[in-house]
Structure formats: C-alpha cells, structure tokens
C-alpha cells in the first residue's frame, strides 16, 4: 500500500507542475486564401532567433486569416522580446491598415523605416495606406521607393503602373483641354508632367511639340517632335507634326522628307501635293536673290527672264533641239549664267551678233513675245494639234501692223494665251515687262507644254 502511494504522489506532482507551466502557443498555419493578398510580407534578414521568426510568421498567418486581434498580440510579443525588430513594426502597420486605422498604420511603418530606411515591405505598406487615404501622389512615391529597394515586388509595380496611368489620363485630358482653349503655357506644363510620369509615350511628345509650335518655341517643338518619331517611327502623325515645325523654320527640304515618311506609312493625294509644293519651295529658296524677287519687280532683266525660262521650263529646255554652244562674252560670273547658256542653246532667247547677251538689259514686251514664240514652236512640234490654232491666228493690234517683224511672235503669244493685249487692243511692243507678267507668261507656257495630246 505504501509502495503504491509512493508511486502516485510523484505522478500527481508532475501533472500539477505541467498544469501550472506556461502553455506553448498553438501552431498557426498559412490560410488557404489570404485575406489581404496585396499586403507585402515583412521579410526578415538573418540572423534572427528561430522562435522570433516563428512568432513573426505566425502573426502574419493570423492577419492573413482575418484574425487581426491575435496577430497584433503576436507582434507585440515579438517586440517585447526585441524592440528593434523592424519586420514586426511593419507587421503592426499592416494590422492597422487592415482595420482602416490609417494614422496608426503610418506610424508603425515609419517606425520600421526609422530602423531600416529602405525596407521595401514598409514602403509598400506606406504606399497602400496613402492610396487608401486617397493621396495618390504620396502613394506613387512610396511605391516607387519600394520598387527601387526591391524591383521584384510585382504587385507593387502593378499598383504603381495603375496610378501612373490614372494620373497620366487626367493630366493629358487637362493638357489637351488647355491646348484647345489656347492656354498654351498651362498645356505645356500638363504635358511635361505627363511625360515625367510616362517618359516613353510618343504621343505625349507629339502633342507637346504641337503646343510648342503654336507658342513659337520652334527649337523645343523640333526636339519633342523628333523624340516622338524616334519612339515610334511608324506613327504618321508624328512625321506630320515634325514636317509642320520644319516648314515653320524654313527647312523646306527636311519638311518634305518628313511628309514623305508620313506618306509612305499612310498614302494620300493631299500629302503628295504638299510634298511637291515643299520641294518647289526648297528649290526656290535655294535660288539667288535676283531670281527670288522676280515676281515683285516692276521690270525685269534679260538675265531674270532667262532664269525664269530655264528653271520653270527645265524639262522643255532639255528636250529642245540644241543649236550648238554660242559664244557669249558678257555672262562670266553672272548669277544666271547657267540658265542663259541653257536657253540660248535651246533657241528660246538670242545672242546678239556682237556675242553679247546683255544680261542687265530691260525686257520689253517684244522681247517676251519673241521668247514665247520660240517656246511655242517647240510645244507645237511635240503637239501639232495644239499648235494649229496659233499658226493660223491673225489678231489685230492698232499699234502693231501685220507686216511688222515682231507681229508673228506677238500674234502667236496672244493667241496661245501667253500674253495679253492692252484694253484698247494695243500690243505695246516697247513697254517694259513686269516680273509678275513674265511669271504668268512662263507658267502658261509650262501648262501648254505639259498638256496631254
């Protein structure tokens, strides 16, 4: 009996001691479906005590399982053992965030960041808190800081991209409205802010370039347009904006090239016409000053008429039968020498018997009629049907009888519509020819030369 009693007493004492000892926390497992999948687990950098890690992980599982109260207790217990354990501070931040206690959440995240300034989970939690509070700018800044610390945070990157896109949409809409209403400075600021948020969006540079062009900032506009083209060479609208800016700068050849790039991507007759006009403008601007001012001159010289014929009727001059290379003694160094040689070889203008061309002499209506009749004879040879009416014409001029040496040339020029008689029907053989009159006559010759048979 006593032996049995001696065996029971120690067993009872052991049971009593076990009942009085602190109970170990029940094991916590990860929930099947996390309650807050957007929360970033506060990672722990080694070294850390195994029990500390277990409690920290368990607290996170409790939070993701929806038990914020016990999660908070576990985190508090961890911090009681080690107050500088920054993952637990971040964990408490997420607990507060789950309860929508935003001020408390920010305080916890700030404590974690004070201990570890580039701690990505705390930065991500801070961003999510700001986002829940409606502060998109601070949320994006926190997300970007988190990504800088840990580029592998995919969910944070997605959230940042959404914020950036939403901000971009609002900013672009405001910038476009400002541009439409003529508030160009405001529009420029809006586009620059949008570009800062999305630096690889070609349409932003294109629209900013157009704003800069309208405001007269052509150098800045050109830079932005070229950036748009470099980011997306297959967008015709960017080439069109670039062409407009280059044209405004007087770079007509480059503008034509930009339009040609747009036309290659999206052909249109209007573009083809603009390209031709720009190339013609480029050619005109490359001409000597004496040529560029022809149409404004009250009277023109023989050199100017030769240049006008040589440039605008270039193809016809090339096709005309050559009459040899005349000896001309007074055109060396003259700005129009190349065209004088071309039109005299084609027989459109004459060299005087003394081998001079007299490039500075004033052109009279008789001179223009002579040149026009020579050109018309080449056109008629290529298109006989067209020239029949000119040869048979016998207009009457009160100041120019039919027996005059200049009458045939004058008659052909008037009948072909290259020249006009005065209101009283007079031809005015010796009146000086204005630049506008000469240009109109040559344009009419060009129209006849290119008319289909």
C-alpha positions in Angstrom: 0.0 0.0 0.0 2.7 2.4 1.0 4.6 1.5 -2.2 1.6 2.3 -4.3 1.2 5.7 -2.6 4.9 6.4 -3.2 4.3 5.8 -7.0 1.2 8.0 -7.2 2.5 11.1 -5.5 5.3 11.9 -8.0 2.9 11.4 -10.9 0.5 13.8 -9.3 3.2 16.3 -8.7 4.4 16.1 -12.3 0.8 16.7 -13.6 0.4 19.6 -11.3 3.6 21.2 -12.4 2.7 20.7 -16.1 -0.7 22.4 -15.5 0.9 25.4 -13.9 3.6 25.8 -16.6 3.1 28.4 -19.4 1.3 26.8 -22.3 3.0 27.0 -25.8 1.1 28.8 -28.4 -0.9 26.6 -30.7 0.8 26.2 -34.1 -0.6 28.5 -36.8 -0.7 27.5 -40.5 -1.0 29.6 -43.6 -4.6 30.3 -44.6 -5.8 28.7 -47.8 -6.9 32.0 -49.2 -5.1 35.1 -47.9 -7.5 37.9 -46.7 -5.1 40.6 -47.9 -3.1 39.3 -50.9 -1.9 42.9 -51.7 0.0 43.1 -48.4 3.7 42.5 -48.7 5.1 40.1 -46.1 7.7 41.8 -43.9 10.7 39.8 -44.7 13.4 39.1 -42.1 17.1 39.4 -42.8 19.3 36.9 -40.9 20.4 36.4 -38.3 17.3 36.2 -36.2 16.3 33.8 -33.4 14.2 30.8 -34.5 11.5 31.5 -32.0 11.3 35.1 -33.1 10.9 34.1 -36.8 8.2 31.5 -35.9 6.2 34.1 -33.9 6.6 36.7 -36.7 5.4 34.2 -39.3 2.5 33.1 -37.2 1.4 36.7 -36.6 1.3 37.2 -40.4 -0.7 34.0 -40.9 -3.2 35.2 -38.3 -3.5 38.5 -40.1 -4.0 36.9 -43.5 -6.5 34.6 -41.9 -8.6 37.5 -40.7 -7.6 37.4 -37.0 -6.2 40.9 -36.6 -6.6 40.8 -32.9 -4.3 37.8 -32.3 -1.9 38.9 -35.0 -1.5 42.2 -33.1 -0.8 40.2 -29.8 1.8 38.1 -31.5 3.6 41.1 -33.0 3.5 42.9 -29.6 5.0 39.8 -28.0 7.8 39.8 -30.6 8.6 43.4 -30.0 8.6 42.9 -26.2 11.4 40.4 -26.7 13.2 42.6 -29.3 12.1 46.2 -29.7 14.2 46.9 -32.8 12.7 44.1 -34.8 11.6 46.2 -37.8 9.6 43.5 -39.5 7.2 43.3 -36.6 6.7 47.1 -36.7 5.8 46.7 -40.4 3.5 43.8 -39.5 1.7 46.0 -37.0 1.4 48.6 -39.7 -0.4 46.1 -41.9 -2.6 45.1 -38.9 -3.7 48.7 -38.5 -4.2 49.1 -42.3 -6.5 46.0 -42.3 -8.6 47.8 -39.7 -8.5 51.1 -41.8 -6.7 52.8 -38.9 -4.6 54.8 -41.3 -2.8 57.1 -38.9 -1.7 54.2 -36.7 -0.6 52.3 -39.8 1.6 55.1 -41.0 3.2 55.4 -37.5 4.1 51.7 -37.5 5.5 51.9 -41.0 7.5 55.0 -40.1 9.0 53.2 -37.0 10.1 50.3 -39.3 11.6 52.7 -41.8 13.4 54.6 -39.0 15.1 51.3 -38.1 15.6 50.3 -41.8 15.1 53.2 -44.2 15.0 51.2 -47.5 12.8 48.4 -46.1 10.6 47.6 -49.1 7.7 45.9 -47.2 7.2 49.0 -45.0 7.5 51.3 -48.0 4.9 49.2 -49.9 2.6 49.3 -46.8 3.0 53.0 -46.6 2.1 53.4 -50.2 -1.0 51.2 -49.7 -2.0 53.3 -46.7 -1.7 56.6 -48.7 -3.7 55.1 -51.5 -6.5 54.1 -49.1 -6.4 57.6 -47.8 -6.8 59.0 -51.4 -3.3 60.6 -51.5 -2.2 59.2 -54.9 0.9 61.3 -55.2 2.4 60.1 -51.9 1.2 56.5 -52.7 3.1 56.5 -56.0 6.2 58.0 -54.4 6.2 55.2 -51.7 5.6 52.5 -54.3 8.5 53.8 -56.4 10.7 53.8 -53.4 9.7 50.2 -52.6 10.5 49.2 -56.1 13.8 50.9 -56.0 14.6 48.8 -52.9 13.2 45.6 -54.3 12.4 45.6 -58.1 10.8 42.1 -57.7 7.6 43.3 -56.0 5.3 42.5 -58.9 2.0 43.6 -57.1 3.6 46.9 -56.1 4.7 47.5 -59.7 1.2 46.8 -61.0 -0.3 49.3 -58.4 2.3 51.9 -59.4 1.6 51.4 -63.1 -2.2 51.8 -62.5 -1.6 55.0 -60.5 0.7 56.3 -63.2 -1.8 55.5 -65.9 -4.7 57.2 -64.0 -2.6 60.3 -63.4 -1.5 60.3 -66.9 -5.1 60.1 -68.2 -6.2 63.0 -66.1 -3.1 65.1 -66.9 -3.3 64.5 -70.6 -7.0 65.3 -70.6 -6.3 68.6 -68.8 -3.4 69.4 -71.1 -5.5 68.8 -74.2 -8.3 70.9 -73.0 -5.9 73.8 -72.2 -4.4 73.5 -75.7 -7.8 73.6 -77.3 -8.7 76.7 -75.4 -5.5 78.4 -76.2 -4.0 78.2 -72.7 -0.7 77.0 -74.1 1.6 77.6 -71.1 -0.8 75.5 -69.0 -1.0 72.9 -71.7 2.8 72.7 -71.8 3.0 72.2 -68.0 0.4 69.4 -68.2 2.3 67.6 -71.0 5.6 67.9 -69.2 4.1 66.4 -66.0 2.6 63.6 -68.1 5.9 62.9 -69.7 7.6 62.7 -66.3 5.1 60.0 -65.4 5.4 58.2 -68.7 8.6 59.1 -70.5 8.3 56.6 -73.3 4.9 57.6 -74.6 5.4 59.1 -78.2 2.0 60.8 -78.4 2.9 63.0 -75.4 5.9 64.4 -77.2 4.0 64.8 -80.4 1.2 66.8 -78.7 3.7 68.8 -76.7 5.6 69.6 -79.9 2.4 71.0 -81.4 1.8 73.2 -78.4 5.4 74.5 -78.5 5.0 75.2 -82.3 1.8 77.2 -81.7 3.6 79.2 -79.0 6.5 79.9 -81.3 9.1 77.8 -79.4 10.2 76.1 -82.6 13.5 74.7 -81.3 11.8 73.0 -78.4 9.0 71.9 -80.7 11.5 70.3 -83.0 13.2 68.4 -80.2 9.9 67.0 -78.9 8.7 66.0 -82.4 12.0 64.2 -83.2 11.7 62.4 -79.9 8.1 61.3 -80.8 9.4 60.0 -84.2 12.3 58.1 -82.5 10.0 56.4 -80.1 7.5 55.3 -82.8 8.8 55.7 -86.3 5.6 54.0 -87.7 3.2 56.7 -86.5 2.4 59.1 -89.4 1.0 61.8 -87.2 4.4 62.3 -85.6 6.0 62.8 -89.0 3.3 65.3 -89.9 3.9 67.4 -86.8 7.7 67.3 -87.5 7.1 68.5 -91.1 5.0 71.4 -89.9 7.7 72.5 -87.5 10.5 72.2 -90.1 8.4 74.2 -92.5 7.9 76.9 -90.0 11.7 77.0 -89.5 12.2 77.4 -93.3 13.7 73.9 -93.6 11.6 73.0 -96.6 13.6 70.0 -97.9 13.6 68.4 -94.5 9.9 69.2 -94.1 9.3 67.5 -97.5 11.3 64.4 -96.3 9.2 64.2 -93.1 6.0 64.4 -95.2 7.3 61.7 -97.5 7.9 59.5 -94.4 4.3 60.1 -93.4 3.0 59.4 -96.9 5.0 56.1 -97.0 3.1 55.0 -93.9 -0.3 56.4 -94.9 -0.5 57.5 -98.6 -2.8 60.4 -99.5 -3.0 62.7 -102.5 -3.0 65.8 -100.3 0.3 64.7 -98.9 1.8 64.2 -102.3 0.7 67.8 -103.3 2.2 69.2 -100.1 5.5 67.3 -100.7 5.7 68.7 -104.2 5.0 72.2 -103.0 7.6 72.0 -100.3 10.2 70.7 -102.7 9.4 73.5 -105.1 9.7 76.0 -102.2 13.0 74.5 -101.2 14.3 74.9 -104.7 13.0 78.5 -104.8 14.7 79.4 -101.5 17.9 77.9 -102.8 17.9 80.3 -105.8 19.8 83.6 -105.9 18.2 86.7 -104.6 17.8 88.1 -108.1 15.6 85.1 -109.0 13.5 85.1 -105.8 12.5 88.7 -106.3 11.5 88.4 -109.9 7.7 88.4 -109.3 8.0 91.6 -107.2 10.0 93.6 -109.8 8.3 96.4 -111.8 10.5 95.4 -114.7 12.9 92.5 -115.2 16.2 92.0 -116.9 17.2 89.6 -119.7 19.1 87.5 -117.1 16.0 87.2 -115.0 13.9 86.1 -118.0 16.5 83.5 -118.9 16.5 82.2 -115.3 12.7 82.1 -115.3 12.6 80.1 -118.5 15.4 77.9 -117.5 14.0 77.0 -114.1 10.3 76.6 -114.8 10.6 75.1 -118.2 13.6 72.9 -117.3 12.2 69.7 -118.9 11.3 71.5 -122.2 14.6 73.3 -122.3 16.3 69.9 -122.0 14.1 68.4 -124.8 14.5 71.2 -127.2 16.9 70.6 -130.2 20.3 72.2 -129.3 21.6 74.9 -131.5 25.2 74.5 -130.6 27.1 76.4 -127.9 27.0 80.1 -128.7 29.9 82.3 -127.8 28.8 84.8 -125.1 31.3 87.3 -123.9 29.4 89.1 -121.1 28.0 86.5 -118.7 31.1 85.2 -116.9 30.4 85.5 -113.2 26.7 86.4 -113.8 24.3 84.8 -111.3 22.2 83.5 -114.2 25.0 82.2 -116.4 23.9 78.6 -116.3 20.3 79.4 -117.4 21.4 81.9 -120.0 23.6 79.2 -121.6 20.7 76.7 -121.4 18.0 78.9 -123.0 20.3 80.2 -125.8 21.3 76.7 -126.7 17.6 75.8 -126.9 17.0 78.8 -129.0 14.5 80.4 -126.6 16.5 83.6 -126.4 19.1 85.0 -128.8 22.7 86.1 -128.5 23.4 89.4 -130.3 25.7 89.5 -133.3 28.4 91.0 -131.2 28.4 87.9 -129.0 26.8 89.6 -126.1 23.7 88.6 -124.2 23.3 91.9 -122.3 22.0 90.2 -119.1 21.2 93.6 -117.5 19.1 94.9 -120.3 15.4 95.5 -119.6 13.0 93.1 -121.2 10.3 94.7 -123.4 7.1 93.1 -124.4 8.6 92.5 -127.9 11.4 90.5 -126.2 9.0 88.4 -124.2 6.9 87.7 -127.3 9.9 86.6 -129.2 11.0 84.2 -126.4 7.4 82.9 -126.1 7.0 82.2 -129.8 10.3 80.2 -129.8 9.0 78.1 -126.9 5.6 77.7 -128.5 7.2 76.4 -131.7 8.8 73.5 -129.6 5.5 72.8 -127.9 3.7 72.8 -131.3 6.3 70.4 -132.7 5.6 68.0 -129.9 1.8 68.5 -130.1 0.9 69.6 -133.6 -2.8 69.6 -133.0 -2.4 72.1 -130.2 -0.3 74.5 -132.3 -2.7 74.6 -135.3 -4.7 77.5 -133.9 -1.7 79.6 -133.1 -0.2 79.4 -136.6 -3.5 80.5 -138.3 -4.2 83.3 -135.9 -4.2 86.9 -137.2 -5.2 89.2 -134.3 -5.3 92.9 -135.0 -3.2 95.4 -132.9 -3.7 99.1 -133.5 0.0 99.7 -132.7 1.5 96.7 -134.5 0.7 96.2 -138.2 0.7 92.7 -139.6 3.8 93.5 -141.7 6.0 94.4 -138.7 8.8 92.0 -138.0 7.6 91.4 -134.4 3.9 90.8 -135.4 4.2 87.0 -135.9 5.7 86.5 -132.4 3.1 88.8 -130.8 0.2 87.2 -132.6 1.2 83.7 -131.6 1.9 84.7 -127.9 -1.5 86.4 -127.6 -3.4 83.7 -129.4 -1.9 81.0 -127.2 -2.9 83.0 -124.1 0.7 83.5 -123.0 0.4 87.3 -123.3 -2.5 89.7 -123.4 -3.2 92.9 -125.4 -4.0 96.1 -123.6 -7.6 97.2 -123.0 -7.6 99.2 -126.3 -6.2 96.2 -128.1 -2.7 97.6 -128.4 0.2 95.2 -128.0 2.7 97.8 -126.6 5.8 96.4 -128.1 8.3 98.5 -126.2 6.6 98.6 -122.8 8.9 97.0 -120.0 7.7 93.6 -118.7 7.0 93.3 -115.0 8.1 90.3 -113.1 4.5 89.2 -112.4 3.7 89.5 -116.1 6.7 87.4 -117.1 6.0 84.8 -114.5 2.4 84.4 -115.6 3.5 84.1 -119.2 6.1 81.3 -118.4 3.5 79.5 -116.2 1.1 79.5 -119.2 3.9 78.1 -121.4 4.5 75.4 -118.8 0.8 74.5 -118.7 0.7 74.1 -122.5 4.0 72.1 -122.5 2.6 69.6 -120.1 -0.9 69.4 -121.7 -1.8 65.9 -122.9 -2.0 65.4 -126.7 
